[in-house]
């Protein structure tokens, strides 16, 4: 058992190596690994999108001048010049209310949980603009308390994001695993030097990571995502021959010989299965590795 202030891991690992005959080698290993988090750690959400504004809720440049924009933002036409001079026909002040309103051309499209202004939104295009005379619109100040957020994202940010919770199990490994490796070498006759073997690997209860099924929030429930049980077979075929002053060895390894794998859709740690998701293989697809070695 391994113990520190953050986590406690206990388990057992057993390995047995045997040679039933002079040409046959076997190795069996199994493990039970179990751990729990010992302490709770959380991190405060921060606000990094601060921009200049006045007390009327209008967005301004650094010198206090109001930022004016067109009534409708068209990315293909306005990306290179997202603002317009005051007094331009039909120009309107950019307001925080506009950036907080879904359906508005300048909606900030905030990211779930964090409330970050989407970098592809029209609001972000305007905020990044720096006027040669009036200065930037963004203050450049980052790491502010999340309570300083200026837009209304349409939800209440949780304020604190838990990284670990005391009592949770540790993740990133299977609780149970079993591996069997067998190798047979021909020592006489025409096939002398030929070797054939393989490995069977099994595992169960592969702990992936904790996530929030309904999105992170105050008192939101977390659950543990399990990856599929592992069932993998590798084959190996090799040959070795002594030739006067050197020994030639060749070997082909077939990894995941039965091409058994799943495509796993991974939930986000904070938004669950909502929003942008990642996917991965439970195992790498079948592959072949051929190696040749010459020893002098």
C-alpha positions in Angstrom: 0.0 0.0 0.0 1.3 3.5 -0.9 0.0 6.4 1.1 0.4 10.2 1.1 -1.8 13.2 2.0 -3.5 13.3 -1.4 -4.2 9.6 -2.2 -4.1 6.1 -0.8 -3.4 3.2 -3.2 -3.6 -0.5 -2.2 -3.4 -3.6 -4.2 -1.6 -6.8 -5.0 0.6 -7.8 -8.0 1.4 -11.5 -8.6 3.7 -12.8 -11.3 4.6 -16.4 -12.1 7.3 -17.5 -14.6 7.7 -21.1 -15.5 9.3 -23.4 -18.0 7.2 -26.6 -18.4 9.8 -27.9 -20.9 13.3 -26.7 -21.9 11.7 -25.1 -25.0 8.6 -23.7 -23.5 8.4 -20.6 -21.3 5.3 -19.2 -19.6 4.6 -16.0 -17.6 1.4 -15.2 -15.9 0.8 -11.9 -14.1 -2.3 -10.5 -12.4 -3.0 -7.4 -10.4 -5.6 -5.8 -8.3 -5.1 -2.0 -7.8 -7.4 0.2 -5.8 -6.9 3.7 -4.6 -8.9 6.6 -3.2 -8.3 10.4 -3.1 -7.4 11.6 0.4 -8.0 15.4 0.0 -10.4 17.7 -1.7 -8.9 20.4 -3.9 -10.8 23.1 -5.8 -9.7 26.0 -8.0 -11.5 29.3 -8.4 -12.8 30.3 -11.8 -11.1 33.3 -13.3 -12.2 36.0 -15.7 -9.8 36.8 -18.5 -12.0 38.7 -21.0 -12.2 42.2 -19.4 -12.9 45.1 -21.7 -13.4 48.8 -21.2 -17.0 50.0 -20.6 -18.9 53.1 -19.3 -21.6 53.3 -16.7 -24.3 53.2 -19.4 -23.3 49.6 -20.3 -21.6 50.6 -23.5 -18.3 49.2 -24.7 -15.5 51.8 -25.0 -11.9 52.2 -26.1 -9.2 52.8 -23.5 -9.6 56.6 -23.9 -13.3 56.3 -22.9 -14.7 56.8 -26.4 -17.7 54.6 -27.2 -17.2 51.8 -29.7 -19.5 52.0 -32.7 -20.4 49.1 -35.0 -22.7 48.3 -37.9 -26.2 47.1 -37.0 -25.4 43.7 -38.5 -22.0 42.0 -38.5 -21.0 40.1 -41.6 -17.7 38.3 -41.1 -16.7 38.0 -44.7 -17.0 41.8 -45.1 -16.3 43.3 -41.7 -13.5 41.1 -40.2 -10.7 43.4 -41.3 -12.5 46.5 -39.9 -15.1 45.5 -37.3 -15.8 49.0 -35.9 -16.8 52.2 -37.6 -16.3 55.9 -36.7 -18.8 57.7 -34.6 -21.3 59.5 -36.9 -21.2 56.8 -39.6 -24.7 56.3 -41.1 -26.7 53.7 -39.2 -23.8 53.1 -36.7 -24.8 52.0 -33.2 -22.9 51.8 -29.9 -21.8 48.3 -28.9 -23.4 47.4 -25.6 -23.0 44.6 -23.1 -26.7 43.8 -23.6 -26.1 43.1 -27.3 -23.2 40.8 -26.4 -25.4 39.0 -23.9 -28.4 38.4 -26.1 -28.7 35.2 -28.2 -29.8 36.0 -31.7 -28.0 39.4 -31.7 -25.4 39.8 -34.4 -22.9 40.7 -31.7 -23.8 37.8 -29.3 -20.7 36.7 -27.4 -21.8 33.0 -27.6 -20.2 32.3 -24.2 -18.6 28.9 -23.5 -20.6 26.7 -21.1 -19.4 26.6 -17.5 -16.6 29.2 -17.9 -18.6 32.0 -19.7 -15.6 32.7 -21.9 -16.4 34.8 -24.9 -16.2 32.6 -28.0 -13.1 33.6 -30.0 -15.1 33.1 -33.3 -18.0 35.4 -32.2 -18.5 38.9 -33.7 -18.2 40.3 -30.2 -14.6 38.8 -29.9 -13.7 40.2 -33.3 -14.7 43.7 -32.2 -13.1 43.4 -28.7 -9.7 42.4 -30.3 -9.7 45.6 -32.4 -7.1 48.2 -31.5 -7.9 51.8 -32.8 -4.7 53.7 -33.7 -5.9 56.8 -32.0 -8.3 55.6 -29.2 -6.3 52.5 -28.1 -7.5 48.9 -27.4 -10.9 47.8 -26.3 -9.6 44.9 -24.1 -7.9 45.9 -20.9 -5.4 43.0 -21.1 -6.0 42.2 -17.4 -6.4 38.5 -16.7 -6.9 36.4 -13.7 -9.7 38.5 -12.2 -12.4 36.9 -10.0 -15.2 35.4 -12.0 -17.6 37.8 -10.3 -16.0 40.5 -12.4 -17.5 39.0 -15.6 -19.2 41.8 -17.6 -21.5 39.9 -19.9 -24.5 37.8 -18.8 -23.7 34.3 -20.1 -27.2 33.0 -19.4 -26.2 30.9 -16.5 -24.4 31.3 -13.1 -20.8 30.2 -13.2 -20.1 27.8 -10.3 -17.2 29.9 -9.1 -15.1 27.0 -7.9 -14.1 24.0 -10.0 -13.3 20.8 -7.9 -10.2 19.0 -9.2 -10.2 16.2 -6.6 -12.8 15.1 -4.0 -11.9 13.2 -0.9 -13.2 9.6 -1.1 -13.2 9.4 -4.9 -11.4 6.5 -6.4 -8.2 7.2 -8.3 -8.4 6.9 -12.1 -6.5 6.1 -15.2 -6.1 2.3 -14.7 -8.1 -0.9 -14.5 -8.9 -2.3 -11.1 -8.3 -5.9 -12.3 -5.8 -7.1 -14.9 -4.5 -10.4 -16.1 -1.7 -11.2 -18.6 -0.5 -14.5 -20.0 2.6 -14.8 -22.2 3.7 -18.1 -23.8 6.8 -18.7 -26.0 7.9 -22.0 -27.6 11.3 -22.4 -29.4 12.1 -25.3 -31.7 15.6 -26.6 -30.7 16.1 -29.4 -33.2 15.2 -30.6 -36.7 14.6 -28.5 -39.9 12.6 -25.9 -37.9 15.4 -25.4 -35.4 15.5 -21.7 -34.3 11.8 -21.1 -35.0 9.9 -19.5 -32.1 6.2 -19.0 -31.7 4.3 -17.2 -29.0 1.8 -14.7 -27.9 0.2 -12.7 -25.1 -3.3 -12.5 -23.9 -4.1 -9.3 -22.0 -7.4 -8.9 -20.0 -8.5 -6.1 -17.7 -11.8 -5.0 -16.0 -13.2 -1.9 -14.4 -10.9 0.5 -16.3 -11.5 3.8 -14.4 -11.5 6.7 -16.9 -12.3 10.0 -15.3 -15.0 11.8 -13.3 -17.4 14.0 -15.1 -20.6 16.0 -14.6 -23.5 14.5 -16.5 -25.5 17.7 -16.3 -22.6 20.1 -16.4 -20.7 21.5 -13.5 -22.5 23.8 -11.1 -23.2 24.3 -7.4 -24.0 20.9 -5.9 -23.8 19.2 -9.3 -23.5 15.4 -9.2 -20.3 13.8 -10.5 -20.0 10.3 -11.9 -17.2 8.0 -12.9 -16.7 7.2 -16.6 -15.5 3.6 -17.2 -13.6 2.6 -20.4 -14.5 -0.8 -22.0 -13.0 -4.0 -20.5 -9.8 -4.9 -22.3 -9.4 -8.2 -24.3 -6.3 -8.2 -26.5 -4.3 -10.9 -28.1 -0.8 -10.4 -29.6 1.1 -13.0 -31.7 4.8 -13.3 -32.3 6.6 -15.4 -34.9 10.4 -15.4 -35.0 13.4 -17.3 -36.3 17.1 -17.3 -35.3 20.0 -18.8 -37.1 23.8 -18.9 -36.5 25.9 -18.3 -39.6 29.6 -18.7 -38.9 30.6 -15.3 -37.5 27.2 -13.8 -37.0 23.7 -14.6 -35.8 20.7 -13.5 -37.8 17.3 -13.0 -36.0 14.0 -12.0 -37.5 10.7 -11.5 -35.8 7.1 -10.5 -36.7 4.8 -9.1 -34.0 1.1 -8.9 -34.7 -0.3 -6.5 -32.1 -4.1 -6.8 -31.4 -4.2 -9.7 -33.8 -8.0 -10.0 -33.8 -8.4 -6.3 -34.4 -10.7 -5.9 -31.4 -11.3 -2.3 -30.3 -14.0 0.2 -29.7 -14.4 3.8 -30.5 -15.0 5.6 -27.2 -16.7 9.0 -27.0 -15.2 10.7 -24.0 -17.4 13.0 -21.9 -16.0 16.4 -20.9 -14.9 16.6 -17.3 -17.1 19.7 -16.8 -19.8 19.6 -19.4 -20.5 15.9 -19.7 -21.7 14.8 -23.1 -22.8 18.3 -24.1 -20.7 20.5 -26.4 -17.6 19.5 -28.2 -16.6 15.9 -27.4 -13.4 13.9 -28.0 -13.2 10.3 -29.2 -10.4 7.7 -28.9 -9.8 4.0 -29.5 -10.0 1.5 -26.6 -7.1 -0.2 -28.3 -4.9 0.6 -31.3 -6.1 -1.3 -34.4 -4.2 -4.3 -35.6 -0.6 -3.6 -36.5 2.5 -5.5 -37.7 6.1 -4.9 -36.6 8.9 -6.7 -38.4 12.4 -6.5 -36.9 15.7 -8.0 -38.1 18.8 -8.2 -36.0 22.3 -9.3 -36.8 24.8 -10.0 -34.0 28.5 -10.3 -34.7 
